């Protein structure tokens, strides 16, 4: 029984490891994600953060429209100052707003400051500097324009919005658990 519990814990840790460190790629690949420059208008550990977008990079962001988030995660150790420009990334309600301290708002030359050493900031910076986010935004808008139904062919109801494919991680986890149970039973014989 102990080994089964260890197998379950190992499977869960495997799932967490798969998800860790993919923030730049998630922001880049999910059509629903938002990436923008903005200024902090209010910031409280109890009440969350409110930001004012100043420049859109990717996603449906309205410039000048205040956005509030309950949770936020700054990359690096830096004090967030009201009125200072930061890079923000957000991809769904199950995740916090990600905040990057930047050297400028020019996507071609900006540097992400106060790096934590995990490599995510470097990848995010590379994607911005190389124009990957701009390319994904063009693709997203092209897809959205191609999928606009005409009034005569519009369906009565719309499907559910795309969500992350966590079920795949669950299937992998279940497979690992079954494998460890089989391995445990094989060793008993």
TARAGI-V825828 format. One record per pair of residues at least 4 apart in sequence whose ideal C-beta (glycine too) atoms are under 6 Angstrom apart, sorted by the first residue. I is the first residue (numbers start at 0). GAP is how many residues later the second one is. D is the distance in Angstrom with one decimal. If there is no record, write none. Layout:
I_GAP_D + I_GAP_D
//
This chain:
2_181_4.9 + 6_170_5.6 + 6_173_3.2 + 7_169_5.7 + 10_162_4.3 + 10_165_4.1 + 10_166_5.2 + 14_154_4.7 + 14_158_5.4 + 20_99_5.8 + 21_4_5.3 + 22_75_5.9 + 22_97_5.4 + 23_96_5.6 + 23_99_4.4 + 23_100_4.1 + 23_103_5.8 + 24_4_5.9 + 25_4_5.8 + 25_65_5.4 + 26_6_4.7 + 26_8_5.5 + 26_62_4.5 + 26_64_5.8 + 27_99_5.7 + 27_108_5.7 + 29_61_5.0 + 30_109_4.9 + 32_26_5.7 + 32_58_3.8 + 33_25_3.7 + 33_27_5.3 + 33_56_4.6 + 34_22_4.3 + 34_23_4.2 + 34_54_5.0 + 34_98_5.7 + 35_17_4.6 + 35_20_5.2 + 35_21_5.6 + 35_25_4.6 + 35_52_5.6 + 36_17_5.3 + 36_18_4.1 + 36_48_5.5 + 36_50_5.9 + 36_68_4.7 + 37_13_4.4 + 37_14_5.5 + 37_15_4.4 + 37_16_5.3 + 37_50_5.5 + 38_13_5.1 + 38_44_5.5 + 38_46_5.9 + 39_11_5.7 + 39_40_5.2 + 39_42_5.4 + 40_9_4.8 + 40_11_5.2 + 41_8_4.4 + 42_6_5.0 + 42_37_5.4 + 47_21_5.3 + 47_22_4.4 + 48_20_5.4 + 48_23_4.6 + 49_16_5.7 + 49_18_4.6 + 50_16_5.4 + 51_14_5.7 + 52_8_4.9 + 52_10_5.4 + 54_50_5.8 + 55_5_4.5 + 56_76_5.1 + 57_75_4.9 + 57_79_4.5 + 68_28_4.0 + 70_25_3.8 + 71_24_5.1 + 71_25_4.3 + 71_27_5.8 + 72_23_4.4 + 72_25_5.4 + 73_25_4.3 + 74_25_5.2 + 74_41_5.8 + 74_46_5.6 + 75_25_5.8 + 75_38_2.8 + 75_39_5.9 + 75_40_5.4 + 77_23_4.7 + 77_36_4.5 + 84_20_5.5 + 85_13_5.3 + 86_13_4.1 + 86_15_4.9 + 87_9_5.9 + 87_11_6.0 + 88_9_4.2 + 89_7_4.9 + 90_4_5.9 + 99_12_5.1 + 100_12_4.4 + 100_13_4.7 + 101_8_5.1 + 101_10_5.9 + 102_7_5.6 + 102_8_4.2 + 103_6_4.9 + 105_4_5.7 + 106_21_4.7 + 107_21_6.0 + 111_9_4.3 + 111_13_4.7 + 114_6_4.5 + 124_4_6.0 + 125_4_5.8 + 126_5_4.1 + 126_6_5.8 + 127_5_5.9 + 130_4_5.8 + 148_4_5.1 + 148_5_4.2
//
